[in-house]
């Protein structure tokens, strides 16, 4: 039985995770072996995602204190683990989808992303979300494409003009 001091430390950890995260994913890890949970935890860590197992009662109490998590309360039952994300909102969904494909578990229950609730039928859509870096890369590609076209056109025009000048110069030398 955890002591009051231990519970307070867990509540402080939960509070810090809730306050820093822009997205929270809830998964049911029922039926998973310790090795599978550790493997999943490693995959989350590789994606820079905080993945923790907390008691539902402590999680709910802390969510109530922090505020803004009411929509997740119905999902705080069974054996839950929580993924906390600061930026790449689709990253946990990608990890969960891949892991589920290989192991048939865990069950994705819900995610709260910047105040919007996504239930288990949204996992595929969440997994297909691009990261912030990917979106910025796409935008930069779109912005630089016209510039590359202009530079290419100017270079082609320049070589045509240079070729024409050289041809005229050569004809002028032949006539002299």
C-alpha positions, 0 to 999 in steps of 0.5 A: 500500500503506497504511503501518503508521501508516495501518493503525493509524489505520483500526483505531482508527477501526473500534474507536471505531465498534464500541464506540459502535455498538449495531448493525452492518449489513454490505452488499456493495457489489459492482457499485456505481459511485462515484456510487451509493456516494456517494449511499448514503453521503449517505442514511446520513449524513442518517439519522445513521448512520456508513457506512464501507468497511473491508477485511475483514481489518482489520475482523475483526482489530478485531472479534476485539480488541473481542470479541462479533462472532464471528457476523459473521465468516462475512459478512466476504468480498467487498466490504463496507461497514459501517453503525454505529448507536447508537439507531435500529436499523431506520434502516439497513434502511430506507435499504438497502431504499429504495436497493435498490428504486431501484438493485437494490443493495447486497446486505444481508448481515447485521446484529448488533443488541445481540448478536442476528444478523439475516441478509438475509431479515430486512431487511423486518422490520428496516426495519419497526422503529419508532425509539425516538422513534416508540415513545415517541410511541405510548406517550404517545398511549396514556397520554394518550388516557384523560385526553383522554376524561375531560377531554372527558366532564367538559367535556360534563357541565359544559356540561350542568349549566350549561345546566340551571342556566340553564334553571332560572334562566330559569323562576324569572324567568318565575314571578316 
